[in-house]
């Protein structure tokens, strides 16, 4: 149901209220995120981050700009999911590969994609995460995948020999190649055959355990990021806004935390209203719990991966001002900044004591 539909009459509003009351409960916290008092919020609200907030909505909307965003996200996401594998109940071998195909682009863009990246309808490498098994194996951007463990990858129906290529956009070649690589790595070292220019090469990927999630870049100037239980999505606008990889890790860490904590499933299990109303089918209180948990656990994910978390409160205090009011589902700016400052201090204390960087469970006697 769209927002416009909900605003059409009191009857819709009454239905929404009754559904939320009857079918939705508040999810219980899994971790001991900081409880922020009014004094801490007031102090956070009075602080001015150095340098001010970057201007939102700026991004490089060229193919080169999209590639740069893909590479940054691949590097940061790989570090996050590998460093926090001990915190995840869903685990799979990670390769560090981001794949693409010319077919995922609209027919109008395909000629430019093929000329710029020297790829075709087959799955090809868009990015290789630094330090990953793919990087160690010597794989490069624009290598075209030919076979996995000696099994050729299926091809798609070719474009007509004459006339415009009007085939609809599809990720099918990427999905098939990803499934084959995942299946291979699940059994151990995996041999990939790739085409690089006019040469065919064989390389071996060694499996690297990681959380079973990935991050995908969506073109657009909006400052958006989300998680669906298996994937994290981030706009190119937000990638550009996060000017350093430390900042980008804060955003991706927050979204990965939603997946690590199974928030989508937990919210869905609270009743049928989410099936009917989508995000409106969860109580604001449940969303608040999920967002506070994601801020808390997300900062741990960033710290475990070696990113600088010292300015996390500043970044998150700036970000809501750039994207608008999310008070329905997120804590206020000052409360969020104060909670992140407390989380940062908690992490730094654990690090100084030589304790493992593990989020404190809800109900722990130490909190």
Secondary structure, DSSP 8 states (H G I E B T S, - for coil): --HHHHTS-HHHHHHHHHHHHHH------SB------HHHHHHHHH---TT----TT----SHHHHHHHHHHHHHHHHHHHHHTGGG-SSEEEE--EEEE-GGGS-HHHHHHHHHHH---SS-EEEEE-TTSHHHHTT--TT-EEEEETTEE--------SSS--------HHHHHHHHHHHHHHHTS-EEEEEEETTEEEEEEE--EEEES-EEEEE-SSS--EEE-SSEEEEEHHHHHHS-SHHHHHHHHHHHHHHHHTTHHHHHHTT-THHHHHGGGGS-HHHHHHHHHHHHHHHHHHHHHTT---TTHHHHHHHHHHHH---TTTS--HHHHHHHHHHHHHHHHHHHHHT------BTT-TT-
